[in-house]
Amino acid sequence: MNHDTPLSPLPLRHLADVRCKVLTTRQLRQHGVTAAETTERCRPGGCWQQVLPGIYLLHPGPPTSEERLHAVLLYASHRGPTVPRQGSADAPAEAMITGRAALALHGFAETPPLLALDRIEVLVARTRRLRSTGFAQIVRSAELPVPQQVTGVPTAPVARALADAVAGLSDASAVRRLLTEAVRGGHCEAPVVVRELSRARLLTRPHVVDAVDTLLAEGRAQAEQRLYAMVHEHDLPDPLWNVDLRLPGGPHLGGVDAFWPEHGVALEIDTRAPRPEEDPLHSAVDHKREHLERLGITVVRCLPRTLREAPAQQAAVVRTALMAAPDREPVTYVVALPR
């Protein structure tokens, strides 16, 4: 027996019923197709074609979007051995579509159609011994995210796909449009995107930094609009919007997004990207909150994601803080000035 000997051969006519006409060399062998017969069918003018190493398209015309995606995933999953790791022998390597192809699957309008992409990026473990070839662009990662199934295709989450797409773009306007659509379209929150860009070490590129500034402004504007809607739709008392708090004749205490002076409750939208606890920016923000709370002001921290996905839950948190005001110690008198 050699590597061309079919394994559990199946009648060749079964291939006519295969929904996705993309198969690996091994799958063809299981159908009883030898390497010689595969080569014959893939000759110029033949009825099959090899689209990637070890990956065959069972018709002569150009592959569809679905077939290109399937071919890339088969190539990444079944070609190239994995560096042996304890407990992972013979386990199929996980692969998922990322980059601009993933954004197209997620419904981004700013990405070209799948058929217009010269290359489809596929994310694999760093231990995979694979190389980019044809329309398959290999992207390696020490830690793989949990893939999302989009139209049945394992796809990287939006933030990770964005970072991989931005890594290959030098056009500042294209980067800015992609990041803005991610937030404006409700695909993900700005801090999550910034965290992924930081992880990918892309924040050293000036055109990416400029796009991030636009992204954070977009994210804050979206969060503020949702905060206004939450207050009005859930019948909360109208606060003072966007004010700076000061002690009378004393130091500046910091700005807040909403303040209910009668109740001693302040609300802050936290649009910071997740960072280590020792980060100076986080330390300053935490110090401000602690200072306000020592003065008797309850500070409600509000995440943009909560405003988008669970506004009723956030409204309940604010209402509870307002109702608890009579039970707290009197609030130190502070001055609220427009910010």
C-alpha positions, -999 to +999 in steps of 0.1 A: +000+000+000+013+035-008-001+071-004-021+067-037-041+038-024-077+049-019-090+047+017-125+032+020-132+040-017-166+054-026-180+054-061-168+085-081-204+093-091-209+105-055-189+135-063-217+148-085-238+152-054-212+171-034-227+205-024-194+224-023-173+213-052-140+217-033-122+187-019-088+178-006-064+152-020-074+129+009-111+133+004-106+125-033-087+093-023-116+084-001-138+085-032-115+062-050-097+089-071-060+082-075-034+109-078-029+100-114-066+104-122-067+137-104-037+150-124-054+139-156-086+156-148-067+189-139-048+191-172-055+222-194-090+220-207-099+194-181-130+192-160-113+199-126-086+224-114-062+227-086-069+260-068-044+257-039-019+230-030-038+198-023-071+215-029-092+208-060-122+225-076-145+199-093-156+222-122-136+241-148-151+276-142-139+302-117-147+295-080-176+312-063-171+332-031-182+302-010-158+279-028-129+303-024-136+305+014-140+268+017-108+262-003-088+285+020-102+269+051-094+234+038-059+244+029-053+260+063-069+230+082-054+201+063-021+213+048+011+216+067+018+198+100+014+213+134+044+215+157+036+186+181+021+196+214+011+173+243-026+162+240-031+177+206-018+150+183-040+142+153-064+170+164-074+192+133-059+227+135-085+254+140-086+280+112-109+309+106-114+337+081-100+371+092-090+404+077-111+421+050-128+388+039-141+384+075-153+420+076-172+414+043-188+384+059-198+405+089-215+429+065-191+458+063-199+481+034-164+496+033-148+462+022-147+449-013-169+420-023-153+386-016-147+379-053-129+412-056-103+403-030-070+391-044-063+372-012-083+358+016-067+360+050-070+329+073-060+329+109-042+299+123-021+289+153+015+301+153+026+264+155+012+257+120+039+250+093+021+268+065+030+294+039+008+319+020+001+308-015-023+317-043-053+335-028-047+321+007-029+346+030-018+329+063-020+350+095-005+334+126-014+341+162-001+328+195-037+328+208-067+322+186-100+340+194-132+320+195-145+320+159-180+331+151-201+312+126-212+337+098-233+320+071-217+287+083-181+300+079-158+302+110-149+338+111-128+359+134-147+384+157-150+419+143-123+435+164-097+409+156-106+409+119-103+447+119-068+445+134-057+420+108-072+441+080-056+473+092-022+456+094-022+453+056-035+488+048-014+519+043-042+542+031-052+564+061-087+571+048-094+534+042-083+526+078-105+555+092-135+544+072-132+508+084-128+518+121-156+543+119-180+518+104-172+493+131-185+517+158-212+535+138-226+502+125-228+488+160-204+459+152-183+466+183-172+492+208-143+516+203-123+504+234-124+468+221-110+478+187-083+499+204-073+470+225-069+447+195-049+474+176-027+477+206-022+440+209-012+439+172+013+467+178-004+489+152-006+521+174+029+530+164+018+538+129+008+575+125-021+569+101-036+543+125-032+567+155-051+594+135-078+569+127-081+559+163-086+595+174-116+596+150-128+562+162-128+573+199-146+605+190-172+585+171-176+560+199-181+587+225-207+605+203-226+572+199-225+565+236-237+600+245-267+597+221-276+563+237-273+579+272-297+607+263-321+582+248-319+560+279-327+588+303-357+600+283-371+566+273-369+552+309-384+584+326-353+592+346-351+628+360-333+652+337-296+656+348-272+684+342-254+672+310-216+674+306-205+694+336-173+700+354-175+697+392-156+720+416-155+728+452-166+764+460-134+784+456-115+752+456-099+727+432-113+711+400-129+677+408-133+665+372-159+663+345-189+639+344-213+631+316-245+635+338-250+649+373-281+649+395-272+675+421-304+670+442-295+633+446-257+636+446-253+611+417-229+615+389-226+593+358-195+587+337-193+569+303-162+549+304-148+548+269-112+539+279-096+509+262-089+481+287-053+486+300-032+473+329-042+484+364-010+504+368-017+525+337-014+562+348-047+572+330-066+546+348-051+556+381-061+593+375-097+583+366-100+560+397-086+588+419-112+612+406-140+587+414-127+580+449-124+618+456-160+624+445-173+595+466-155+608+497-175+640+492-207+619+492-213+618+455-222+584+441-205+578+408-221+554+384-197+539+358-214+533+325-200+512+296-209+520+260-217+483+254-242+483+282-259+514+268-261+496+234-271+462+245-289+466+279-302+502+283-330+491+306-305+474+329-283+505+330-314+527+337-323+505+366-288+510+381-291+548+378-326+547+393-314+527+423-287+552+429-311+581+428-336+564+451-309+556+476-300+593+480-321+600+511-304+572+530-269+586+524-249+612+543-254+648+530-234+656+500-207+682+502-218+713+482-201+714+448-203+737+419-213+723+385-201+743+354-208+736+317-180+715+302 
